[in-house]
Amino acid sequence: MTESSDEGFEGYLESIGNDSAEARRMGSMASEFMGYLEEKGLDLEKCELINLKDYLSVLIARGENSKQRLLSIARYCYFHHRYDLYIYMATILNSYDILPLMEKRMGEMFGRNRQETVFYGFVQPPLGTDPDEYAPIVSRIIDRMESELSEEQCRALLSWNYHGIPKEAFAEKRARYLEADSLDEFLAREHELLIEELQECMSTGRPWHEQMVTQDLIDHVTAEQRVVVGMREGDRIIVEKVPFDPPRYYPEGSLIMRRYYYCHCPLVRSSIRKGWPKVSPTFCYCSASFLKAAWDAIFDRPVEVEVLKSVLGGSSKCLFSVKIPEGEKV
């Protein structure tokens, strides 16, 4: 990695909100990653996922697997358009705190005794652990949770906003909803905006959140408003999840692998591909929390969400329902 590329990366970090000292630290961490690759006769262009995983194992062994270091690597990969590596790092960083936060929330909602019953023996794997290692842990926790709590209690616990998405993140959507004459009009306009955003992502080659955009994805979204945005059906909004890995999902012939490429949850996705361990689809209420956070903000009050179908439960897609609060325009 040249000095100019270092400076370019640090300038990028400052442009997204890091101060100069933090940008230098993160640039140094990215340089160490590049040094590791160079020792292996590689550069970022030639780096495969297995090489990144090996480096993360080295960091874990050294005790150098801090969030800032992993974030530095993720952002360096993004800056240099290695979006496949960036997406892998993002799944690790975005999912790492979920189970500890869920354990804490369990204690707050239902007391220490029930918390210990459900999470007994849970030890958080080191940051940087491959997400495929989590499925047995989640399977054990969710089985205990279903034995200890009612269905309603499980849903309430799991659908909490564990990713900490601030209400302000949906301020523009809330404003567009208030300006629309009806909910149907709002949803139709959101669908148009989504298609425009996806087209822009495909034209520039950048990911949309953690998805690489393909023409198949755009065609799918264009043909079906329920995907991502949702369609009103009576007093509910029905929303279909977008596939997590569009480039692999759409051409895939195997039904099992299509479900695997569709699933968004890095903590349980491997159980679909491997066929074990069995993870209860109740855990998909954690995925429903993204939808709940958005519509809580749009309606400016809590909404009820329901998982109608999920690939974890054996379906070909993930389908959710949002109950429209009384008094909202339709």
PyMOL commands that set and color helices and strands:
alter all, ss='L'
color gray80, all
select helices_A, chain A and resi 3-15+20-39+49-62+67-79+83-95+98-110+112-119+131-148+151-158+167-179+183-204+215-223+246-249+255-262+269-274+281-299
alter helices_A, ss='H'
color red, helices_A
select strands_A, chain A and resi 231-233+236-240+305-309+319-323
alter strands_A, ss='S'
color yellow, strands_A
deselect
rebuild
show_as cartoon
